[in-house]
């Protein structure tokens, strides 16, 4: 499983798995553990730690928990790229 998509409050959220490598499979120059990158309409929201045992249901649970803790992030105007 490389990607999980779910709907939350009328918004489509996508979690994409990054295992610390480029799309071609080359290792990144920096060491980063596997992470789920969350996007809304192609805009980055955050990243969450990935586990080898993650099932689709577990990823959805992690994403929903994060979204419920950060409901303001559903408004793309609140998203500040580059951190902040």
C-alpha positions as CSV (number, residue, x, y, z in Angstrom):
1,X,0.0,0.0,0.0
2,X,1.5,3.3,-1.1
3,X,-1.5,5.6,-0.9
4,X,-4.7,6.0,1.1
5,X,-7.4,8.4,0.2
6,X,-10.3,9.4,2.5
7,X,-13.0,12.0,2.7
8,X,-13.3,14.2,5.8
9,X,-15.9,16.9,6.2
10,X,-16.4,17.1,2.4
11,X,-12.6,17.3,1.6
12,X,-10.5,14.6,0.0
13,X,-7.4,13.9,1.9
14,X,-4.6,11.7,0.5
15,X,-1.8,10.0,2.5
16,X,1.2,9.0,0.4
17,X,3.9,6.7,1.8
18,X,7.5,7.9,1.4
19,X,10.1,5.3,2.4
20,X,13.1,7.8,2.3
21,X,13.6,7.4,-1.4
22,X,12.8,9.2,-4.7
23,X,10.1,8.0,-7.0
24,X,12.7,6.1,-9.0
25,X,13.8,4.3,-5.8
26,X,17.1,6.1,-5.2
27,X,17.8,6.9,-1.6
28,X,17.4,10.5,-0.5
29,X,20.5,12.4,0.4
30,X,19.3,12.6,4.0
31,X,18.1,9.9,6.3
32,X,14.4,10.0,6.9
33,X,12.3,7.2,8.4
34,X,9.2,6.2,6.4
35,X,6.5,8.8,6.6
36,X,2.9,9.3,5.4
37,X,2.6,12.7,3.6
38,X,-0.9,14.2,3.9
39,X,-2.2,16.4,1.1
40,X,-5.5,18.2,0.4
41,X,-6.2,19.0,-3.2
42,X,-2.4,18.6,-3.9
43,X,-1.3,20.9,-1.1
44,X,0.9,19.5,1.6
45,X,-0.6,19.4,5.1
46,X,1.8,17.5,7.3
47,X,3.6,14.1,7.6
48,X,3.0,11.3,10.0
49,X,5.3,8.4,11.0
50,X,4.7,5.2,9.1
51,X,5.0,1.7,10.4
52,X,5.7,-1.5,8.5
53,X,2.5,-2.9,10.0
54,X,0.3,0.0,8.9
55,X,-3.0,-1.3,7.3
56,X,-5.3,0.9,5.3
57,X,-7.6,1.2,8.3
58,X,-4.6,2.1,10.6
59,X,-3.5,4.9,8.2
60,X,-7.0,6.2,8.0
61,X,-7.2,6.2,11.8
62,X,-3.9,8.2,12.1
63,X,-5.1,10.7,9.5
64,X,-8.5,11.2,11.1
65,X,-6.9,11.7,14.5
66,X,-4.6,14.3,13.1
67,X,-7.4,16.1,11.2
68,X,-9.7,16.1,14.3
69,X,-6.8,17.7,16.2
70,X,-6.2,20.3,13.5
71,X,-9.6,21.1,11.9
72,X,-8.4,24.6,10.8
73,X,-6.1,22.9,8.3
74,X,-9.0,21.9,6.1
75,X,-9.1,25.5,4.9
76,X,-6.4,25.8,2.3
77,X,-6.0,29.5,3.2
78,X,-4.7,28.4,6.6
79,X,-1.9,26.3,5.1
80,X,1.5,27.9,5.2
81,X,4.0,26.2,2.9
82,X,7.5,25.8,4.3
83,X,6.3,25.5,7.9
84,X,4.9,28.0,10.2
